[in-house]
Amino acid sequence: IEAENGVMDENNKDIIYLKNVRAKINFDEEKLITVSSLRAIYNVSNFDTEFLDKVKLRYDENRLSCDKILAEFSKNYAILSGNLVFLNSITKLNADQMEIDLIERTTKTSMFNKNDKIKIKHLANGTN
């Protein structure tokens, strides 16, 4: 994880408040996930990170933007939330939240209001 600057939490030496953040996450030897945000809260002891404000994630040809990503590596999950937009060459998805199990690599996508619907637009031929 890299940042333009950071400030240590006065009450918890493991927490750093970061600005203009870029992070690289390797889950597979050949696969790289990049995350950027205007702010982040980073725990140096377990790498748990909360990315905030104009969050962007890239993985292969997949692009995702949202308001917040809570990546709790210590618990093997991540929650992406707020104005979530997922885009790749065949699909655009709009939702409120996506929960990811980092071990099983499964996702659960949802809306905060149960009456609202996840929006999926097919941009090209393909299967989802």
C-alpha positions in Angstrom: 0.0 0.0 0.0 1.3 3.5 -0.9 -0.1 6.9 0.0 0.8 10.5 -0.5 0.9 11.0 3.2 -0.2 9.3 6.4 -0.9 10.1 10.1 -0.5 7.7 12.9 -3.5 7.3 15.3 -2.5 8.8 18.6 -4.5 6.1 20.6 -3.6 3.0 18.5 -0.1 2.6 17.1 -1.3 0.0 14.6 -3.6 2.5 12.7 -2.5 4.9 10.0 -4.8 7.4 8.3 -3.7 7.7 4.7 -4.5 10.1 1.8 -4.4 9.5 -1.9 -3.9 5.8 -1.6 -2.9 3.0 -4.1 -2.7 -0.6 -3.1 -1.7 -3.8 -4.9 -3.2 -7.1 -3.7 -1.9 -10.5 -5.0 -4.3 -13.4 -4.5 -2.8 -15.5 -7.2 0.7 -15.6 -8.5 -0.3 -14.1 -11.8 -3.3 -12.0 -10.8 -3.1 -8.5 -9.4 -5.9 -6.4 -7.9 -5.3 -2.7 -7.7 -7.3 -0.3 -5.4 -7.1 3.4 -5.2 -9.0 5.9 -3.0 -8.8 9.4 -1.7 -8.5 8.2 1.9 -7.9 4.9 3.8 -7.5 3.6 7.3 -4.8 1.0 7.4 -3.9 -1.5 10.2 -0.2 -2.3 10.0 -0.5 -5.4 12.2 -3.1 -7.3 10.2 -3.3 -5.3 6.9 -7.0 -4.7 7.3 -7.9 -1.6 5.3 -10.9 0.6 4.9 -10.7 2.5 1.6 -12.9 5.6 1.5 -13.9 8.3 -1.1 -13.8 7.7 -4.8 -12.7 4.1 -4.5 -11.7 2.3 -7.7 -10.7 -1.4 -8.1 -9.2 -3.1 -11.1 -8.8 -6.8 -11.7 -8.0 -8.1 -15.2 -10.6 -6.4 -17.5 -13.0 -5.8 -14.6 -13.4 -2.3 -13.2 -15.3 -1.4 -10.1 -16.1 1.9 -8.3 -17.8 2.5 -5.0 -17.8 4.8 -1.9 -16.1 2.3 0.4 -14.2 -1.0 0.6 -13.7 -2.6 3.9 -11.1 -5.3 3.3 -10.7 -7.4 6.5 -7.9 -9.7 5.5 -7.8 -10.9 9.1 -11.3 -12.3 8.6 -10.9 -13.2 4.9 -13.7 -11.0 3.6 -14.4 -7.7 2.0 -17.5 -5.5 1.8 -17.7 -3.0 -1.1 -20.5 -0.5 -0.6 -22.2 2.7 -1.7 -22.9 3.6 -5.4 -21.3 0.4 -6.5 -20.7 0.1 -10.3 -19.1 -3.0 -11.8 -18.0 -2.9 -15.4 -16.3 -5.3 -17.8 -16.5 -5.9 -21.6 -19.9 -7.6 -21.5 -21.7 -6.3 -18.3 -22.4 -3.2 -16.3 -23.9 -3.8 -12.8 -25.2 -1.2 -10.4 -25.9 -2.2 -6.7 -25.5 -0.9 -3.2 -23.3 -3.6 -1.7 -21.1 -6.6 -2.6 -19.7 -9.0 0.0 -16.8 -11.1 -1.0 -15.5 -14.2 0.7 -11.8 -14.0 0.0 -11.2 -17.8 0.6 -14.1 -19.2 -1.3 -14.1 -16.4 -3.8 -17.8 -16.1 -3.7 -19.8 -12.8 -3.8 -23.2 -11.7 -2.6 -24.6 -8.6 -4.2 -27.5 -6.7 -2.7 -29.4 -3.5 -2.3 -29.9 -1.7 1.0 -33.6 -1.2 0.4 -35.2 -4.6 -0.4 -37.7 -3.0 -2.8 -34.8 -1.7 -5.0 -33.4 -4.0 -7.7 -29.8 -4.6 -8.7 -29.4 -3.3 -12.3 -27.5 -5.4 -14.8 -27.0 -4.2 -18.4 -25.5 -6.6 -21.0 -23.0 -4.5 -23.1 -22.1 -7.4 -25.5 -23.0 -11.0 -26.2 -21.9 -13.4 -23.5 -23.1 -15.3 -20.5 -23.1 -14.2 -16.9 
